[in-house]
Amino acid sequence: MLDIDEMGQKEIHELLHKVGYGHLGCIHEGKPYVIPMNYYLEEEQIYLFK
């Protein structure tokens, strides 16, 4: 069975500062799609780049 742990705010920020990229999942006309994204994190703001 898959064990999923919840992350705290500090852990989330540490991970986001460390990685710098991710995937944005969306739905358009009932069909899901995923876009790879780079991002920049500045304090509480996150800037996404395609």
C-alpha positions in Angstrom: 0.0 0.0 0.0 1.2 3.5 -0.8 2.1 5.6 2.3 1.5 9.3 1.8 2.8 11.8 4.4 1.6 15.3 4.7 4.2 18.1 4.3 4.4 21.2 6.5 4.9 24.7 5.2 8.6 24.6 6.0 9.1 21.3 4.1 7.1 22.6 1.1 9.2 25.8 0.8 12.5 23.8 1.2 11.4 21.5 -1.6 10.3 24.3 -3.9 13.5 26.2 -3.4 15.5 23.0 -4.1 13.8 21.7 -7.2 12.9 24.7 -9.5 10.6 22.8 -11.9 7.3 20.9 -11.8 4.2 20.0 -13.8 1.0 21.9 -14.1 -2.1 19.8 -14.6 -5.2 21.3 -16.2 -8.5 20.2 -17.8 -9.8 21.7 -21.1 -13.2 20.6 -22.5 -13.2 17.6 -20.2 -9.7 16.4 -21.2 -6.8 16.5 -18.8 -3.3 17.7 -19.9 0.0 18.4 -18.2 2.5 21.2 -18.9 6.1 21.0 -17.7 6.9 24.3 -16.0 9.9 26.0 -14.5 9.3 28.4 -11.6 11.0 31.0 -9.4 10.0 31.3 -5.8 10.3 34.6 -4.0 9.1 34.7 -0.4 5.3 33.9 -0.7 5.2 34.5 -4.5 5.7 31.9 -7.2 6.4 32.8 -10.8 5.7 30.1 -13.5 7.5 29.9 -16.8 6.8 27.6 -19.8 
